[in-house]
């Protein structure tokens, strides 16, 4: 039998996801659910536990954020990975960036309810709300536990995981972070703590002011792109870096994306640049030269192992409790994660501390 050393370690440590699934096993038994989260190690634990109580269909979010060991581990346990199209007929979605929800709209399907994992996905659900593609939805990203806890204090550690794989000296590096939402703030704070010189920018002037309150220098991209050793996008929007401003980037800079936008670092229009693949980075050479990690995919998952397992354990336990609320409570439209759901997890954690 194949040994899954990392999966065994992560499964051993994700205690709250397993406990949450046991607590809702009766109320969710037999419910049909489809999940489209980045298929990495922690997600595999959530999938395995849910598959024992619900009729679960699983698909990849995308290839770069899929971990092969996690897929093999699930296969060993009898869980098959399906195409997204095969997952559209479930009445409930666990969705990321509204991937299944948008596909359902294109196929003229509708679902009973959606749990959405990301801020970008919630924004897209709001755009879809009048279409009738879903009756009700819960934004897990609006919760204290996921929205603040994971995004601010956990996601940046996934960025650090990815950057350390380049085997570069990080303290002293000049870092420019575009986007000062919760993910951008978490990345900025962590890199500052380890000795990087961090500057930030956000198109929202209020966020810029708050960044200054937290001790960060705020500067315009046209200035900082030319000074930064490392450039991080964390906006959820496409074309933050594009052919119009990419010439400002200094030679040798490293670009990486931490947002949910597929083309935050937009490489599609770089016809004057030659690309050389160097493993987890690609070198682009033209009027200037620079390096892009993971072809612009979110580096915390495409290169690193993502948010630490203890944090994701709590996020996924929250997802389980939110799913139970979605299925068994009567409401309509998009709501934030109810406080009673968050406190259900908080009480579980309090009662089961080692």
C-alpha positions as CSV (number, residue, x, y, z in Angstrom):
1,X,0.0,0.0,0.0
2,X,1.3,3.5,-0.9
3,X,2.5,5.5,2.0
4,X,1.0,9.0,2.4
5,X,3.3,10.5,5.0
6,X,2.2,14.1,4.7
7,X,-1.5,13.2,4.4
8,X,-1.3,10.9,7.4
9,X,0.3,13.8,9.4
10,X,-2.3,16.3,8.3
11,X,-5.2,13.9,8.9
12,X,-3.9,13.1,12.4
13,X,-3.9,16.8,13.3
14,X,-7.2,18.1,11.8
15,X,-9.2,17.2,14.9
16,X,-12.0,19.9,14.6
17,X,-13.0,19.1,11.1
18,X,-13.5,15.4,12.1
19,X,-15.4,16.3,15.2
20,X,-17.6,18.8,13.4
21,X,-18.6,16.2,10.8
22,X,-19.5,13.7,13.6
23,X,-21.7,16.4,15.2
24,X,-23.7,17.0,12.1
25,X,-23.7,13.4,10.8
26,X,-27.4,12.8,11.5
27,X,-28.8,16.2,10.3
28,X,-26.8,16.0,7.0
29,X,-27.0,12.3,6.3
30,X,-27.6,11.6,2.7
31,X,-27.7,15.2,1.5
32,X,-26.3,15.8,-2.0
33,X,-23.4,18.2,-2.0
34,X,-20.8,19.2,-4.6
35,X,-17.4,20.7,-3.5
36,X,-15.0,22.8,-5.6
37,X,-12.2,24.0,-3.3
38,X,-8.5,23.9,-4.1
39,X,-7.9,20.2,-3.8
40,X,-4.9,20.2,-1.4
41,X,-4.1,18.2,1.7
42,X,-6.4,19.9,4.2
43,X,-9.3,19.9,1.7
44,X,-8.7,16.2,1.2
45,X,-9.4,15.6,4.9
46,X,-12.7,17.7,4.7
47,X,-13.7,15.7,1.6
48,X,-13.0,12.4,3.2
49,X,-14.9,13.2,6.4
50,X,-17.9,14.7,4.5
51,X,-18.1,11.8,2.1
52,X,-18.9,9.5,5.0
53,X,-22.1,11.4,5.8
54,X,-23.3,13.2,2.6
55,X,-23.6,12.2,-1.0
56,X,-20.5,14.2,-2.1
57,X,-19.2,15.0,-5.5
58,X,-15.7,16.4,-5.8
59,X,-13.9,18.3,-8.5
60,X,-10.7,20.1,-8.9
61,X,-10.7,23.9,-8.5
62,X,-7.8,24.0,-11.0
63,X,-4.7,22.0,-11.7
64,X,-2.0,24.3,-10.2
65,X,-3.7,24.2,-6.8
66,X,-4.3,20.4,-6.8
67,X,-1.9,18.3,-4.8
68,X,-1.4,14.9,-6.4
69,X,-0.7,13.1,-3.1
70,X,-4.1,14.4,-1.8
71,X,-5.9,13.0,-4.9
72,X,-4.1,9.7,-4.6
73,X,-5.0,9.5,-0.9
74,X,-8.6,10.1,-1.6
75,X,-8.6,7.6,-4.4
76,X,-7.2,5.0,-1.9
77,X,-10.3,5.7,0.2
78,X,-12.6,5.3,-2.7
79,X,-13.3,9.0,-3.4
80,X,-13.4,9.7,-7.1
81,X,-12.6,13.1,-8.6
82,X,-15.2,14.3,-11.1
83,X,-15.4,16.9,-13.8
84,X,-17.0,20.2,-12.8
85,X,-19.9,19.5,-15.2
86,X,-20.7,16.3,-13.3
87,X,-21.0,18.3,-10.1
88,X,-23.7,20.8,-11.2
89,X,-26.7,18.6,-10.4
90,X,-26.3,18.7,-6.6
91,X,-28.7,20.9,-4.7
92,X,-25.9,22.3,-2.5
93,X,-22.5,23.7,-3.4
94,X,-19.3,24.2,-1.4
95,X,-17.8,26.7,-3.8
96,X,-14.7,28.8,-4.3
97,X,-14.7,32.0,-6.4
98,X,-18.3,31.0,-7.4
99,X,-16.8,28.5,-9.8
100,X,-19.7,26.0,-9.7
101,X,-22.3,28.7,-9.3
102,X,-21.2,30.5,-12.5
103,X,-21.1,27.2,-14.4
104,X,-24.6,26.4,-13.2
105,X,-25.8,29.7,-14.5
106,X,-24.3,29.0,-17.9
107,X,-26.0,25.6,-18.0
108,X,-29.3,27.1,-16.8
109,X,-29.3,25.1,-13.6
110,X,-30.3,26.3,-10.2
111,X,-29.4,25.1,-6.7
112,X,-30.9,25.3,-3.3
113,X,-27.9,26.8,-1.5
114,X,-24.2,27.7,-1.7
115,X,-21.4,28.0,0.9
116,X,-18.9,30.4,-0.6
117,X,-15.3,30.4,0.6
118,X,-13.8,33.6,-0.8
119,X,-14.4,37.3,-0.9
120,X,-14.1,37.4,-4.7
121,X,-16.7,34.6,-4.9
122,X,-19.1,36.5,-2.7
123,X,-18.8,39.5,-4.9
124,X,-19.6,37.3,-7.9
125,X,-22.6,35.7,-6.1
126,X,-24.0,39.2,-5.5
127,X,-23.8,39.7,-9.3
128,X,-25.6,36.4,-9.8
129,X,-28.2,36.9,-7.0
130,X,-31.0,38.2,-9.3
131,X,-30.5,35.4,-11.8
132,X,-32.1,32.8,-9.5
133,X,-29.2,30.4,-9.8
134,X,-29.3,29.9,-6.1
135,X,-32.0,30.4,-3.4
136,X,-29.7,31.1,-0.4
137,X,-26.0,31.4,0.3
138,X,-23.6,31.8,3.2
139,X,-20.4,33.8,3.0
140,X,-17.8,32.0,5.1
141,X,-15.4,34.8,4.2
142,X,-17.6,37.3,6.2
143,X,-16.9,35.3,9.4
144,X,-14.5,36.3,12.2
145,X,-12.9,32.9,12.0
146,X,-12.2,32.6,8.3
147,X,-12.5,36.2,7.1
148,X,-10.2,37.6,9.8
149,X,-8.6,34.7,11.5
150,X,-7.5,32.7,8.4
151,X,-7.0,35.6,6.0
152,X,-5.0,37.9,8.2
153,X,-3.1,35.4,10.4
154,X,-2.8,32.3,8.2
155,X,-2.7,33.0,4.5
156,X,0.5,35.0,4.7
157,X,2.3,31.9,6.1
158,X,1.4,30.2,2.8
159,X,3.2,33.0,1.0
160,X,6.2,32.6,3.2
161,X,6.2,28.9,2.5
162,X,6.3,29.6,-1.2
163,X,9.0,32.2,-1.0
164,X,11.3,30.2,1.2
165,X,11.3,27.5,-1.5
166,X,13.3,29.9,-3.7
167,X,16.1,29.6,-1.2
168,X,16.6,33.4,-1.1
169,X,17.4,35.7,1.8
170,X,14.2,37.4,2.7
171,X,15.2,39.8,5.6
172,X,16.2,43.1,3.9
173,X,14.3,42.5,0.7
174,X,12.1,45.4,-0.5
175,X,8.6,44.1,-0.9
176,X,5.7,45.9,-2.6
177,X,2.2,44.5,-1.9
178,X,-0.7,45.6,-4.1
179,X,-4.0,45.2,-2.3
180,X,-4.4,45.9,1.5
181,X,-7.4,43.8,2.2
182,X,-7.2,41.1,4.8
183,X,-4.9,38.8,2.8
184,X,-2.7,41.7,1.8
185,X,-2.5,43.0,5.4
186,X,-1.6,39.6,6.7
187,X,1.2,39.2,4.1
188,X,2.5,42.7,4.7
189,X,2.6,42.2,8.5
190,X,4.3,38.8,8.3
191,X,7.0,39.9,5.9
192,X,7.6,43.1,7.9
193,X,8.1,41.0,11.1
194,X,10.9,38.9,9.4
195,X,12.8,42.0,8.4
196,X,11.5,42.9,4.9
197,X,11.1,46.5,3.9
198,X,7.4,46.6,3.0
199,X,5.4,49.1,1.1
200,X,1.8,48.7,0.1
201,X,-0.9,50.2,-2.2
202,X,-4.6,49.8,-2.5
203,X,-7.0,51.6,-4.8
204,X,-9.3,52.2,-1.8
205,X,-8.1,55.3,-0.1
206,X,-9.5,54.3,3.2
207,X,-7.5,51.1,3.2
208,X,-4.4,53.1,2.4
209,X,-5.1,55.3,5.4
210,X,-5.5,52.2,7.6
211,X,-2.2,50.8,6.2
212,X,-0.5,54.0,7.4
213,X,-2.0,53.6,10.8
214,X,-0.4,50.1,10.9
215,X,3.0,51.6,10.1
216,X,3.2,50.8,6.4
217,X,4.5,53.2,3.8
218,X,1.9,53.7,1.1
219,X,3.2,54.4,-2.4
220,X,2.0,54.4,-6.0
221,X,2.7,51.3,-8.2
222,X,4.6,53.4,-10.8
223,X,7.1,54.3,-8.0
224,X,7.4,51.1,-6.1
225,X,7.4,48.6,-9.0
226,X,10.8,50.1,-9.9
227,X,12.2,49.6,-6.4
228,X,10.8,46.3,-5.2
229,X,12.7,43.0,-5.0
230,X,9.5,41.1,-4.5
231,X,6.0,42.2,-5.8
232,X,2.9,40.6,-4.4
233,X,-0.6,41.0,-5.7
234,X,-3.5,40.4,-3.4
235,X,-6.6,42.1,-4.9
236,X,-8.9,39.5,-6.4
237,X,-8.9,41.5,-9.6
238,X,-7.4,40.8,-13.0
239,X,-4.6,42.9,-14.7
240,X,-3.2,44.5,-11.6
241,X,0.2,44.0,-13.3
242,X,-0.1,44.2,-17.1
243,X,1.6,45.2,-20.2
244,X,1.0,48.9,-19.4
245,X,3.0,48.9,-16.1
246,X,5.2,45.9,-16.4
247,X,8.1,47.9,-17.9
248,X,8.3,49.8,-14.5
249,X,9.5,46.6,-12.8
250,X,13.2,46.5,-11.9
251,X,15.4,43.9,-13.3
252,X,15.5,40.7,-11.3
253,X,12.3,41.3,-9.3
254,X,10.2,38.4,-8.3
255,X,6.4,38.6,-8.9
256,X,3.9,36.4,-7.1
257,X,0.1,36.4,-6.7
258,X,-1.8,35.8,-3.5
259,X,-5.2,36.9,-4.7
260,X,-8.1,35.0,-6.3
261,X,-7.9,36.7,-9.7
262,X,-6.6,34.3,-12.4
263,X,-4.7,37.1,-14.2
264,X,-3.8,39.5,-11.4
265,X,-0.3,39.3,-12.9
266,X,-1.5,39.4,-16.5
267,X,1.0,37.7,-18.8
268,X,-1.3,37.4,-21.8
269,X,-0.1,40.6,-23.6
270,X,3.7,40.2,-23.1
271,X,4.4,39.5,-26.8
272,X,7.7,41.3,-26.6
273,X,9.0,39.1,-23.8
274,X,10.7,35.8,-24.0
275,X,9.7,33.2,-21.4
276,X,12.1,30.7,-19.8
277,X,10.7,28.1,-17.4
278,X,12.9,27.6,-14.3
279,X,10.8,25.2,-12.3
280,X,8.5,27.1,-9.9
281,X,9.5,30.4,-11.5
282,X,9.5,31.6,-15.1
283,X,11.9,34.3,-16.3
284,X,10.5,36.9,-18.7
285,X,13.0,38.9,-20.7
286,X,12.3,42.0,-22.9
287,X,12.8,45.7,-22.1
288,X,13.5,44.5,-18.6
289,X,13.6,41.1,-17.0
290,X,11.8,39.6,-14.0
291,X,10.6,36.3,-12.5
292,X,7.0,35.2,-12.0
293,X,6.2,32.4,-9.6
294,X,3.7,29.7,-10.6
295,X,2.7,31.5,-13.8
296,X,0.7,34.0,-11.8
297,X,-1.4,31.3,-9.9
298,X,-1.8,31.8,-6.1
299,X,1.6,30.8,-4.8
300,X,0.5,29.7,-1.4
301,X,-1.1,26.7,-3.0
302,X,0.5,26.4,-6.4
303,X,4.0,26.4,-4.8
304,X,3.6,26.0,-1.1
305,X,1.3,23.9,1.1
306,X,-1.1,26.7,1.8
307,X,-2.4,28.0,5.1
308,X,-1.2,26.0,8.2
309,X,-3.3,23.0,9.0
310,X,-4.4,24.1,12.4
311,X,-6.0,27.2,10.9
312,X,-7.6,25.4,8.0
313,X,-8.8,22.8,10.4
314,X,-10.9,25.5,12.1
315,X,-12.0,27.0,8.8
316,X,-13.2,23.7,7.4
317,X,-15.0,22.8,10.7
318,X,-16.8,26.2,10.3
319,X,-17.7,25.2,6.7
320,X,-19.2,22.0,8.0
321,X,-21.3,23.8,10.6
322,X,-22.3,26.4,8.0
323,X,-23.4,23.7,5.6
324,X,-25.6,22.2,8.4
325,X,-27.2,25.7,8.9
326,X,-27.6,26.1,5.1
327,X,-29.4,22.8,4.7
328,X,-31.6,23.0,7.8
329,X,-32.5,26.7,8.3
330,X,-35.0,28.7,6.3
331,X,-33.7,32.0,4.8
332,X,-33.1,33.6,1.5
333,X,-30.4,35.5,-0.3
334,X,-26.8,35.9,0.8
335,X,-26.0,36.1,4.5
336,X,-22.8,36.3,6.5
337,X,-21.9,33.3,8.6
338,X,-24.4,33.4,11.5
339,X,-22.8,34.2,14.9
340,X,-24.4,31.1,16.3
341,X,-22.4,29.0,13.8
342,X,-19.2,30.7,14.7
343,X,-19.8,30.2,18.4
344,X,-20.6,26.6,17.8
345,X,-17.1,26.2,16.5
346,X,-15.6,28.4,19.3
347,X,-17.3,26.2,21.9
348,X,-16.0,23.0,20.2
349,X,-12.5,24.4,20.3
350,X,-12.8,25.5,23.9
351,X,-14.0,22.1,25.0
352,X,-11.4,20.1,23.1
353,X,-8.2,21.9,23.8
354,X,-5.3,19.5,24.5
